[in-house]
Structures are given as C-alpha cells and as structure tokens.
Amino acid sequence: MTENQSTQQYPLAMTITKKMNIGKFKLIVFDKLDSTSSEAMRIAKNSKVDSNYAVLAKSQTSGRGRNGKNWQSRSGNLHVSLLIKPDKELELLPQLSFVTALAVYDCMSSRGLTTGSSKPTTNDAVSCFLDPVVKLQDGIIQLKWPNDVLVNGRKIAGILLESVKIENNYYLIIGIGINITYHPDNIDQPTTSLISENLPPIELQALLEKLIENFEKYYQIWHNNGFSFIRKKWLEHAYKLHENISVKHQNDIITGLFKDIDNTGRIILQLPSKKILSFSTAELFFSKKITKFKL
C-alpha cells in the first residue's frame, strides 16, 4: 500500500508506517489518529473482519477515556486498541477489562517493577524497562477497579471497552493507554508515567509485543476456563481491597469495606451494618476526588 492509498483508505490518519503480525493480531501503525478505538470501529464497520487487529498510533488528537472523556495522547506513550470477535455471551465481555489489566500488570512486573530485585538483560523482550539503580518495593503496581493500573497509587495505564454490532456479529474494542514519557495533570485522579517514576523509556514495539503476548495468554485462560482464575489473579493485586472506600451511587454516598468482586466483575461492599451491596456502576472516591466507572 502506498502512502497516498493509505491516506485515502484511512482519511483521519497521517500515514501507515508499519503493517505486521504480532501473535494472532494484525498490527497497523499510524503516525497520528483521531483515536485508535475510533479507527478500530471503522475497520469493524467498513471491512470484512477476518482476523484480530491491533491499531497503534504514535499520537491521538481525540483519544478518549471512560464516559466520553477526552484523554491527552501525546507522542511517546502507548496508544493501542485491540479489535476482537469474542464467541462469548455479550454480558461476559466486561470481564475482558480484568483480562487486559492482568496483561498490562505482567508487562511491568516481568521487568522487576514490583520487586526492584532484578536487573534488565540485553535479551529481555522489553529492554531498558527498569533502571537497575531504582529500588521499588513489593506491591508498587496495583489494579484499580475495574480498568486502571496504578504505580505508587497513581494511574499509569487505563483500559476502555467498547462493543459494536455489525450485522449479526458483536465485536469488542479494547483501548489501552500506557503512560511512558508523559502523563496528563488535568484529570480527576493522580497520574504518573514511567519517566515520572524515574524509569527510562521503552521501545513501543517491544512493549506492544509483550502486551499482546500477555493478553493472548490470559484471554485463552478466560475463554477456556471462565472468569474464576482471572478474578482470583486480579484480586491479588487489587487496590484498596479489604479497606474502606466511598462510592457515589445515584444520589447517595456509600462507605463500606471493599470486600470482593463477583463473578460478573461487580464491586462488592460490606457496609458497617454488615449488609452487602454490589455495584456495576459507581463513582469511587480517589484522593478526595470522584472518578466514575461503569461496567
């Protein structure tokens, strides 16, 4: 495909710079896009989708987070959306947010971020991920319900799931953003990046390859064995588990013990009265601010 052909087929993209396969995904890389998830949506609507796709953009002009919020997407961070066609019931697909969170977690923990005990080696899949002079403590990486990855209590990665029905088929788009060299400040929760944590930058393709490898591993477990293992693994790294948190549900502020997540991924709170409540939609207090989530 020539550059002229690429801009005709993808009018909101600057240039396709690379096309290749990673695992079971066809990778398409752009210099600039409005949004990788929007491009994945266009591929689903305008193409005969015969495979999984990974859409990567070096920068986005209209990247988005949950609830339609704009997400700042400068060059130097990872912005990718995975387009898949799951053969599972629609109501199970939100569980893939937890699958993806584990894939991101493993990208970081495999490089020593959780222990600070091992030095990178030249033959690692992700080189220069951790500066060996940086000493980080166990538990530094945590997973925040239902779709964030935190380092030192600050958001370093986010996940956004969107589904689309084309004819009689449902497709799922999994948007993933990982802050490497830059993090936005004007959002409603603390954020960070690898650079801000005194970690050197990573080559984007190496990170993407590791991310897809991890995603395929956990997806296969989920597909073959259900949510049980994924749920257990996610809870091992859950932020604020067994601690008191406050949520806003409708017009009420509810404080309770973060007890668990159920088999659909809903958060479970135990109130001081011992009453148990579960939420698929809630606003969680984070550093004295409210962040809205929805499964």
C-alpha positions in Angstrom: 0.0 0.0 0.0 1.4 3.4 -1.0 1.3 6.4 1.3 -1.4 8.0 -0.9 -3.5 4.9 -0.8 -3.2 4.7 3.0 -4.4 8.2 3.5 -7.3 7.6 1.1 -8.4 4.4 3.0 -7.7 6.0 6.4 -8.6 9.7 5.9 -8.2 10.6 9.6 -4.7 9.0 9.8 -1.4 10.7 8.8 0.4 7.7 7.5 0.5 4.0 8.0 4.1 3.4 9.0 4.1 -0.3 9.5 1.9 -3.4 9.0 2.8 -6.7 10.5 1.5 -9.5 12.7 2.0 -9.9 16.4 0.7 -13.2 17.7 -2.9 -13.6 16.3 -3.2 -9.8 15.7 -2.7 -7.9 12.5 -0.9 -4.7 13.6 -1.5 -1.4 11.8 0.6 1.5 13.0 -0.1 5.2 12.3 1.8 8.4 13.0 -1.3 10.1 14.1 -5.0 9.3 14.5 -8.1 10.8 16.0 -8.4 7.8 18.2 -7.2 4.2 17.9 -10.6 3.0 19.2 -12.4 5.0 16.5 -10.1 3.6 13.8 -10.8 0.1 15.1 -14.5 0.9 15.0 -14.1 2.0 11.4 -12.3 -1.2 10.5 -15.1 -3.3 12.0 -17.8 -1.3 10.2 -16.1 -0.9 6.8 -14.1 -4.1 6.4 -14.7 -7.8 6.3 -13.0 -8.6 9.7 -11.3 -11.9 9.2 -8.8 -11.6 12.0 -7.9 -9.7 15.2 -6.5 -6.2 14.7 -4.2 -4.1 16.8 -4.4 -0.4 15.9 -1.4 1.6 17.2 -1.0 5.4 16.9 2.1 7.4 17.9 -0.3 10.2 18.9 -4.0 10.8 19.1 -5.9 14.0 18.5 -9.1 12.8 20.2 -8.2 10.0 22.5 -10.9 9.2 24.9 -11.4 7.6 28.3 -14.4 6.4 30.1 -17.8 8.2 29.8 -16.6 10.1 26.7 -13.9 12.0 28.5 -11.0 13.3 26.3 -7.7 11.6 27.1 -4.5 13.5 26.3 -2.4 11.4 24.0 1.0 12.8 23.1 3.7 11.0 21.2 5.9 8.9 23.4 3.1 6.9 25.2 1.5 3.7 24.1 -1.9 4.1 22.5 -3.4 0.9 21.1 -6.8 -0.6 20.5 -7.4 -4.3 20.0 -10.3 -5.4 17.8 -11.5 -8.9 18.5 -14.6 -11.0 17.9 -15.3 -13.0 21.0 -17.5 -16.1 20.8 -18.9 -15.5 24.3 -22.2 -14.0 25.6 -22.3 -10.2 25.4 -22.8 -10.0 29.2 -19.5 -11.7 29.8 -17.4 -9.3 27.7 -16.8 -6.7 30.5 -14.7 -9.4 32.2 -12.1 -8.7 29.5 -11.3 -5.4 31.3 -9.8 -7.6 34.0 -8.1 -9.8 31.5 -6.4 -6.8 29.9 -5.4 -5.3 33.3 -3.5 -8.5 34.1 -1.8 -8.3 30.7 -0.6 -4.8 31.5 0.4 -5.7 35.0 2.6 -8.6 33.8 4.3 -6.2 31.3 5.5 -4.2 34.3 6.0 -6.9 36.9 8.1 -9.0 34.5 10.7 -6.2 34.4 11.1 -6.1 38.2 8.8 -3.1 39.0 7.2 -5.0 41.8 10.4 -6.0 43.5 13.2 -3.9 42.2 15.4 -7.0 42.6 16.4 -8.0 39.1 18.4 -6.1 36.5 17.3 -6.0 32.9 19.3 -8.2 30.5 20.0 -7.5 26.9 18.0 -10.4 25.7 14.8 -9.4 27.5 11.8 -8.9 25.3 11.4 -5.4 26.8 14.8 -3.8 27.2 15.7 -0.9 29.4 12.3 -1.1 31.2 13.8 -0.7 34.7 16.9 1.3 35.6 18.8 -1.0 38.0 19.6 1.9 40.3 15.9 2.4 41.1 14.7 0.4 44.1 11.0 -0.2 44.2 9.0 -2.0 46.9 6.7 -5.0 46.6 3.1 -4.1 45.7 4.2 -1.0 43.8 1.8 -1.9 40.9 -1.9 -2.3 41.7 -5.1 -2.8 39.8 -7.9 -0.3 40.4 -11.5 -1.5 39.8 -12.3 -2.0 37.1 -9.9 -0.7 34.5 -6.9 1.1 35.8 -3.3 0.2 36.6 -1.5 2.2 39.3 2.1 2.7 40.3 2.7 4.3 43.7 -1.1 4.9 43.9 -1.1 6.9 40.6 -2.7 5.9 37.3 -0.1 4.8 34.8 -2.4 2.9 32.4 -6.1 2.8 31.5 -8.4 0.5 29.6 -11.6 1.2 27.8 -14.0 -1.4 26.4 -16.5 -0.7 23.6 -18.7 -3.1 21.7 -20.2 -2.8 18.3 -22.7 -4.9 16.4 -22.2 -5.4 12.7 -25.0 -7.4 11.1 -25.4 -10.3 13.5 -21.9 -10.2 14.9 -20.6 -8.5 18.0 -17.0 -7.1 18.0 -15.1 -5.8 21.1 -12.7 -2.9 21.0 -10.2 -2.8 23.9 -8.5 0.6 24.1 -5.2 0.6 26.1 -3.1 3.6 27.1 0.2 3.3 29.0 2.0 6.5 30.1 5.6 6.1 29.3 7.1 9.6 28.8 4.2 11.8 29.6 1.1 11.9 31.9 -1.8 14.4 32.0 -2.4 16.5 35.0 -5.9 17.9 34.4 -7.9 14.8 35.2 -9.8 13.8 38.3 -7.2 11.4 39.8 -3.4 11.3 40.3 -1.4 10.1 37.3 2.1 9.1 36.6 4.4 7.8 33.9 7.5 5.6 33.7 9.6 8.7 33.3 8.0 10.3 36.3 8.8 7.2 38.4 12.4 7.6 37.4 12.2 4.7 34.9 13.7 5.0 31.5 11.5 4.9 28.3 10.7 1.7 26.5 10.6 0.9 22.8 7.0 0.9 21.9 7.0 -2.1 19.6 8.7 -4.2 22.3 6.1 -3.2 24.9 3.3 -3.9 22.5 4.6 -7.3 21.6 4.8 -8.2 25.3 1.3 -6.8 25.9 -0.3 -8.8 23.2 1.6 -11.9 24.3 0.2 -11.5 27.8 -3.3 -10.6 26.6 -3.4 -13.8 24.5 -2.3 -15.9 27.4 -5.0 -14.5 29.8 -7.6 -14.4 27.1 -7.1 -18.1 26.4 -7.5 -18.9 30.1 -10.7 -16.8 30.3 -12.1 -18.3 27.1 -11.4 -21.9 28.1 -12.0 -21.8 31.9 -14.2 -18.8 32.6 -13.6 -15.9 34.9 -12.7 -17.7 38.1 -8.9 -17.7 37.6 -8.9 -14.1 36.2 -10.9 -12.9 39.1 -8.6 -14.5 41.7 -5.5 -13.2 40.0 -6.8 -9.7 39.7 -7.8 -9.6 43.4 -4.2 -10.5 44.3 -3.2 -7.1 43.1 -6.4 -5.1 43.8 -6.1 -1.5 45.0 -7.8 -0.8 48.4 -9.1 -4.4 48.7 -10.2 -5.0 52.3 -10.1 -1.3 53.0 -12.9 1.2 53.5 -13.8 3.1 50.4 -16.6 5.5 49.5 -18.7 5.4 46.3 -21.4 7.6 44.9 -24.4 5.7 43.7 -27.2 7.7 42.2 -27.5 10.5 44.8 -26.1 8.6 47.8 -22.6 8.5 49.2 -21.9 4.9 50.5 -19.0 4.0 52.6 -18.1 0.3 53.1 -15.4 -2.3 53.1 -14.2 -3.3 49.6 -14.9 -7.0 50.1 -14.6 -8.6 46.7 -15.6 -8.6 43.1 -18.3 -11.0 42.0 -18.4 -13.4 39.1 -19.5 -10.7 36.7 -16.9 -8.2 37.8 -19.1 -6.0 40.0 -17.5 -4.5 43.1 -18.8 -5.8 46.4 -19.0 -3.5 49.5 -19.8 -4.5 53.1 -21.5 -1.7 55.0 -20.9 -1.1 58.7 -24.3 -2.8 59.3 -22.8 -5.9 57.6 -25.2 -5.5 54.7 -23.6 -6.5 51.4 -24.1 -4.3 48.3 -22.7 -4.8 44.8 -22.3 -2.2 42.0 -21.6 -2.3 38.3 -21.9 1.5 38.1 -20.5 3.7 40.8 -18.3 6.7 41.4 -15.3 5.9 43.5 -13.5 8.4 45.7 -9.9 8.7 44.7 -7.6 11.1 46.6 -10.6 13.2 47.7 -12.0 13.3 44.2 -14.6 11.2 42.5 -13.9 9.1 39.4 -16.8 7.5 37.6 -16.6 3.9 36.4 -19.1 1.7 34.7 -19.0 -2.0 33.8 
